[in-house]
Protein backbone atom coordinates (compact mmCIF):
# COMPACT_ATOMS: atom_id res chain seq x y z
CA UNK A 1 0.00 0.00 0.00
CA UNK A 2 1.39 3.38 -0.98
CA UNK A 3 0.94 6.21 1.52
CA UNK A 4 1.78 9.90 1.67
CA UNK A 5 1.17 12.55 4.26
CA UNK A 6 0.99 16.33 3.92
CA UNK A 7 3.29 18.03 6.40
CA UNK A 8 1.34 21.29 5.97
CA UNK A 9 -2.26 20.29 6.82
CA UNK A 10 -2.05 16.70 8.04
CA UNK A 11 -4.06 15.19 5.19
CA UNK A 12 -3.09 11.65 4.23
CA UNK A 13 -3.38 9.38 1.22
CA UNK A 14 -3.61 5.61 1.50
CA UNK A 15 -3.60 3.73 -1.80
CA UNK A 16 -4.26 7.07 -3.54
CA UNK A 17 -7.42 7.75 -1.46
CA UNK A 18 -7.34 11.10 0.32
CA UNK A 19 -8.26 11.23 4.01
CA UNK A 20 -8.75 14.39 6.06
CA UNK A 21 -6.60 14.78 9.16
CA UNK A 22 -9.72 13.68 11.09
CA UNK A 23 -9.54 10.27 9.39
CA UNK A 24 -12.64 10.78 7.24
CA UNK A 25 -12.49 10.01 3.51
CA UNK A 26 -11.89 13.24 1.65
CA UNK A 27 -11.95 14.83 -1.76
CA UNK A 28 -8.73 16.28 -3.15
CA UNK A 29 -10.52 19.10 -4.97
CA UNK A 30 -12.38 20.12 -1.79
CA UNK A 31 -9.08 19.98 0.09
CA UNK A 32 -7.58 22.30 -2.52
CA UNK A 33 -10.47 24.78 -2.31
CA UNK A 34 -10.65 24.83 1.48
CA UNK A 35 -6.98 24.53 2.43
CA UNK A 36 -4.29 24.23 -0.23
CA UNK A 37 -5.28 27.15 -2.44
CA UNK A 38 -5.39 29.49 0.58
CA UNK A 39 -1.80 28.79 1.69
CA UNK A 40 1.11 31.19 1.52
CA UNK A 41 3.42 30.57 -1.44
CA UNK A 42 6.05 28.73 0.65
CA UNK A 43 3.53 26.38 2.26
CA UNK A 44 1.77 25.96 -1.12
CA UNK A 45 5.00 24.56 -2.54
CA UNK A 46 5.26 22.09 0.37
CA UNK A 47 1.63 20.94 -0.07
CA UNK A 48 1.22 17.26 -0.98
CA UNK A 49 -2.18 17.56 -2.69
CA UNK A 50 -1.86 16.73 -6.41
CA UNK A 51 -4.93 18.95 -7.12
CA UNK A 52 -3.59 22.09 -5.41
CA UNK A 53 -4.09 25.16 -7.56
CA UNK A 54 -7.16 23.73 -9.34
CA UNK A 55 -10.48 25.54 -9.15
CA UNK A 56 -13.74 23.94 -8.16
CA UNK A 57 -14.67 21.84 -5.21
CA UNK A 58 -15.79 23.25 -1.89
CA UNK A 59 -14.52 26.67 -0.79
CA UNK A 60 -15.06 28.82 2.29
CA UNK A 61 -17.00 31.29 0.15
CA UNK A 62 -19.39 28.52 -0.97
CA UNK A 63 -19.83 27.33 2.61
CA UNK A 64 -20.55 30.86 3.77
CA UNK A 65 -23.21 31.26 1.04
CA UNK A 66 -24.83 27.96 2.09
CA UNK A 67 -24.91 29.04 5.74
CA UNK A 68 -26.36 32.41 4.79
CA UNK A 69 -29.13 30.71 2.78
CA UNK A 70 -29.95 28.40 5.69
CA UNK A 71 -30.06 31.33 8.09
CA UNK A 72 -32.33 33.34 5.77
CA UNK A 73 -34.66 30.33 5.34
CA UNK A 74 -34.77 29.87 9.10
CA UNK A 75 -35.58 33.54 9.70
CA UNK A 76 -38.26 33.49 6.99
CA UNK A 77 -39.87 30.36 8.51
CA UNK A 78 -39.94 31.93 11.96
CA UNK A 79 -41.64 35.13 10.76
CA UNK A 80 -44.76 33.32 9.60
Backbone as a printed PyTorch tensor [residue, N CA C, xyz], in Angstrom:
tensor([[[  0.8530,  -1.1730,   0.0000],
         [  0.0000,   0.0000,   0.0000],
         [  0.8990,   1.2360,   0.0000]],

        [[  0.6160,   2.1410,  -0.9620],
         [  1.3890,   3.3800,  -0.9820],
         [  0.6960,   4.4230,  -0.1010]],

        [[  1.4830,   5.1750,   0.6380],
         [  0.9410,   6.2100,   1.5200],
         [  1.7470,   7.4890,   1.3610]],

        [[  1.0810,   8.6190,   1.5870],
         [  1.7800,   9.9010,   1.6730],
         [  1.0230,  10.7580,   2.6550]],

        [[  1.7210,  11.7180,   3.2030],
         [  1.1750,  12.5530,   4.2620],
         [  1.5910,  13.9920,   3.9920]],

        [[  0.6670,  14.9300,   4.1270],
         [  0.9940,  16.3330,   3.9220],
         [  1.5010,  16.9300,   5.2290]],

        [[  2.7020,  17.4360,   5.2000],
         [  3.2860,  18.0330,   6.3980],
         [  2.6670,  19.3960,   6.7100]],

        [[  1.9390,  19.9700,   5.7730],
         [  1.3390,  21.2880,   5.9670],
         [  0.0040,  21.1900,   6.7090]],

        [[ -0.9090,  20.3260,   6.2380],
         [ -2.2580,  20.2930,   6.8230],
         [ -2.6010,  18.9860,   7.5300]],

        [[ -1.7800,  17.9690,   7.3730],
         [ -2.0510,  16.7000,   8.0360],
         [ -2.8830,  15.7290,   7.2320]],

        [[ -3.3000,  16.1100,   6.0360],
         [ -4.0590,  15.1860,   5.1880],
         [ -3.1790,  13.9880,   4.8340]],

        [[ -3.8290,  12.8630,   4.5630],
         [ -3.0890,  11.6450,   4.2340],
         [ -3.7220,  10.9670,   3.0310]],

        [[ -2.9220,  10.1960,   2.3330],
         [ -3.3840,   9.3810,   1.2150],
         [ -2.9370,   7.9550,   1.4670]],

        [[ -3.8850,   7.0450,   1.3870],
         [ -3.6110,   5.6110,   1.4960],
         [ -4.1260,   4.9710,   0.2290]],

        [[ -3.2430,   4.3160,  -0.4970],
         [ -3.5990,   3.7280,  -1.7960],
         [ -4.3110,   4.7540,  -2.6690]],

        [[ -3.7690,   5.9570,  -2.7210],
         [ -4.2620,   7.0670,  -3.5360],
         [ -5.6280,   7.6110,  -3.1250]],

        [[ -6.1640,   7.1870,  -1.9860],
         [ -7.4190,   7.7490,  -1.4590],
         [ -7.0770,   8.8070,  -0.4150]],

        [[ -7.5860,  10.0120,  -0.6200],
         [ -7.3370,  11.0980,   0.3220],
         [ -8.1790,  10.9220,   1.5760]],

        [[ -7.5780,  11.2060,   2.7260],
         [ -8.2640,  11.2310,   4.0150],
         [ -7.9360,  12.5480,   4.6980]],

        [[ -8.9650,  13.1820,   5.2800],
         [ -8.7450,  14.3930,   6.0600],
         [ -7.9230,  14.0330,   7.2930]],

        [[ -7.3850,  15.0390,   7.9560],
         [ -6.5990,  14.7820,   9.1620],
         [ -7.4600,  14.1770,  10.2640]],

        [[ -8.7910,  14.2870,  10.1260],
         [ -9.7220,  13.6850,  11.0870],
         [ -9.8890,  12.1820,  10.8680]],

        [[ -9.3920,  11.6830,   9.7230],
         [ -9.5370,  10.2700,   9.3910],
         [-10.6870,   9.9820,   8.4390]],

        [[-11.5210,  10.9800,   8.1550],
         [-12.6410,  10.7840,   7.2390],
         [-12.1560,  10.8140,   5.7900]],

        [[-12.8090,  10.0080,   4.9360],
         [-12.4870,  10.0110,   3.5080],
         [-12.7390,  11.4060,   2.9570]],

        [[-11.8060,  11.8860,   2.1670],
         [-11.8910,  13.2430,   1.6500],
         [-11.9480,  13.3080,   0.1410]],

        [[-11.9130,  14.5160,  -0.3490],
         [-11.9540,  14.8260,  -1.7650],
         [-10.8130,  15.8060,  -2.0250]],

        [[ -9.9070,  15.4510,  -2.9080],
         [ -8.7260,  16.2850,  -3.1520],
         [ -9.0790,  17.6750,  -3.6550]],

        [[-10.1360,  17.7900,  -4.4570],
         [-10.5220,  19.0980,  -4.9750],
         [-11.1070,  19.9740,  -3.8640]],

        [[-11.8880,  19.3670,  -2.9510],
         [-12.3790,  20.1200,  -1.7930],
         [-11.2230,  20.5380,  -0.8950]],

        [[-10.2650,  19.6540,  -0.7000],
         [ -9.0780,  19.9810,   0.0910],
         [ -8.3530,  21.1780,  -0.5200]],

        [[ -8.2330,  21.1800,  -1.8420],
         [ -7.5770,  22.3030,  -2.5180],
         [ -8.3410,  23.5990,  -2.2850]],

        [[ -9.6690,  23.5670,  -2.4520],
         [-10.4750,  24.7790,  -2.3060],
         [-10.5250,  25.3140,  -0.8930]],

        [[-10.5230,  24.4110,   0.0830],
         [-10.6500,  24.8340,   1.4790],
         [ -9.3100,  25.1170,   2.1530]],

        [[ -8.2570,  24.4210,   1.7140],
         [ -6.9780,  24.5280,   2.4260],
         [ -5.8320,  24.9250,   1.4950]],

        [[ -5.5190,  24.0730,   0.5650],
         [ -4.2890,  24.2250,  -0.2340],
         [ -4.2030,  25.5480,  -0.9900]],

        [[ -5.3130,  25.9480,  -1.6160],
         [ -5.2840,  27.1550,  -2.4430],
         [ -5.3040,  28.4380,  -1.6190]],

        [[ -5.4010,  28.3150,  -0.2920],
         [ -5.3860,  29.4950,   0.5780],
         [ -4.0430,  29.6590,   1.2840]],

        [[ -3.0980,  28.7820,   1.0050],
         [ -1.8030,  28.7900,   1.6910],
         [ -0.8750,  29.8680,   1.1530]],

        [[  0.0600,  30.2800,   1.9760],
         [  1.1120,  31.1880,   1.5170],
         [  1.9400,  30.4510,   0.4720]],

        [[  2.6850,  31.1810,  -0.3280],
         [  3.4230,  30.5670,  -1.4350],
         [  4.4210,  29.5060,  -0.9670]],

        [[  5.0870,  29.7170,   0.1570],
         [  6.0540,  28.7270,   0.6460],
         [  5.3400,  27.4370,   1.0430]],

        [[  4.2660,  27.5650,   1.8310],
         [  3.5300,  26.3780,   2.2600],
         [  2.8440,  25.7110,   1.0700]],

        [[  2.3920,  26.5100,   0.0830],
         [  1.7650,  25.9610,  -1.1200],
         [  2.7290,  25.0170,  -1.8240]],

        [[  3.9950,  25.3980,  -1.8820],
         [  5.0000,  24.5630,  -2.5390],
         [  5.2270,  23.2540,  -1.7860]],

        [[  5.0520,  23.2780,  -0.4500],
         [  5.2560,  22.0870,   0.3690],
         [  4.0270,  21.1800,   0.4000]],

        [[  2.9000,  21.6670,  -0.0970],
         [  1.6260,  20.9440,  -0.0660],
         [  1.7190,  19.6460,  -0.8740]],

        [[  1.1500,  18.5740,  -0.3360],
         [  1.2190,  17.2590,  -0.9800],
         [  0.0290,  16.9540,  -1.8840]],

        [[ -0.9730,  17.8230,  -1.9050],
         [ -2.1820,  17.5630,  -2.6920],
         [ -1.8970,  17.6980,  -4.1890]],

        [[ -2.1100,  16.6450,  -4.9710],
         [ -1.8600,  16.7320,  -6.4080],
         [ -2.8320,  17.6690,  -7.1300]],

        [[ -3.9330,  18.0720,  -6.4820],
         [ -4.9250,  18.9460,  -7.1180],
         [ -4.8250,  20.3930,  -6.6380]],

        [[ -3.7680,  20.7050,  -5.8770],
         [ -3.5870,  22.0870,  -5.4150],
         [ -3.5130,  23.0100,  -6.6230]],

        [[ -4.0900,  24.1840,  -6.4690],
         [ -4.0850,  25.1610,  -7.5560],
         [ -5.2630,  25.0380,  -8.5050]],

        [[ -5.9940,  23.9130,  -8.4620],
         [ -7.1570,  23.7340,  -9.3360],
         [ -8.3690,  24.4350,  -8.7320]],

        [[ -9.2230,  24.9410,  -9.5910],
         [-10.4760,  25.5450,  -9.1530],
         [-11.5530,  24.4890,  -9.0000]],

        [[-12.6330,  24.8700,  -8.3540],
         [-13.7430,  23.9420,  -8.1610],
         [-13.7180,  23.3610,  -6.7680]],

        [[-14.5980,  22.4290,  -6.5350],
         [-14.6710,  21.8420,  -5.2140],
         [-15.2640,  22.8190,  -4.2120]],

        [[-15.2470,  22.4410,  -2.9800],
         [-15.7880,  23.2510,  -1.8880],
         [-14.8130,  24.3790,  -1.5570]],

        [[-15.3420,  25.5420,  -1.2370],
         [-14.5190,  26.6720,  -0.7940],
         [-15.1890,  27.2910,   0.4180]],

        [[-14.4640,  28.1310,   1.1440],
         [-15.0550,  28.8170,   2.2890],
         [-16.1340,  29.7720,   1.8270]],

        [[-15.9720,  30.3840,   0.6720],
         [-17.0040,  31.2910,   0.1470],
         [-18.2970,  30.5270,  -0.1200]],

        [[-18.1980,  29.3370,  -0.7150],
         [-19.3890,  28.5160,  -0.9700],
         [-20.0480,  28.1070,   0.3390]],

        [[-19.2620,  27.7190,   1.3130],
         [-19.8250,  27.3260,   2.6080],
         [-20.5230,  28.5030,   3.2810]],

        [[-19.9430,  29.6810,   3.1830],
         [-20.5540,  30.8590,   3.7740],
         [-21.9010,  31.1440,   3.1040]],

        [[-21.9530,  31.0390,   1.7720],
         [-23.2120,  31.2560,   1.0450],
         [-24.2760,  30.2550,   1.4870]],

        [[-23.8900,  28.9940,   1.6480],
         [-24.8300,  27.9600,   2.0860],
         [-25.3580,  28.2620,   3.4820]],

        [[-24.4850,  28.6820,   4.3820],
         [-24.9110,  29.0370,   5.7380],
         [-25.8390,  30.2490,   5.7310]],

        [[-25.5250,  31.2110,   4.8910],
         [-26.3550,  32.4070,   4.7950],
         [-27.7620,  32.0550,   4.2910]],

        [[-27.8370,  31.1610,   3.2930],
         [-29.1340,  30.7110,   2.7810],
         [-29.9270,  29.9880,   3.8620]],

        [[-29.2720,  29.1140,   4.6100],
         [-29.9480,  28.4030,   5.6920],
         [-30.4670,  29.3740,   6.7480]],

        [[-29.6620,  30.3550,   7.0850],
         [-30.0640,  31.3290,   8.0860],
         [-31.2510,  32.1520,   7.5890]],

        [[-31.2210,  32.5750,   6.3310],
         [-32.3320,  33.3450,   5.7700],
         [-33.6100,  32.5050,   5.7320]],

        [[-33.5000,  31.2290,   5.3500],
         [-34.6570,  30.3350,   5.3430],
         [-35.2160,  30.1770,   6.7510]],

        [[-34.3440,  30.0260,   7.7160],
         [-34.7700,  29.8730,   9.1050],
         [-35.5050,  31.1280,   9.5870]],

        [[-34.9390,  32.3010,   9.2850],
         [-35.5760,  33.5400,   9.6950],
         [-36.9370,  33.7220,   9.0200]],

        [[-37.0080,  33.3720,   7.7380],
         [-38.2600,  33.4920,   6.9920],
         [-39.3170,  32.5540,   7.5970]],

        [[-38.9390,  31.3280,   7.9230],
         [-39.8730,  30.3560,   8.5090],
         [-40.3840,  30.8190,   9.8640]],

        [[-39.5570,  31.4940,  10.6270],
         [-39.9450,  31.9320,  11.9650],
         [-40.7610,  33.2180,  11.9740]],

        [[-40.8450,  33.9060,  10.8550],
         [-41.6360,  35.1320,  10.7600],
         [-43.1080,  34.8270,  10.4940]],

        [[-43.3890,  33.6660,   9.9700],
         [-44.7610,  33.3190,   9.5970],
         [-45.5610,  32.8620,  10.7680]]])
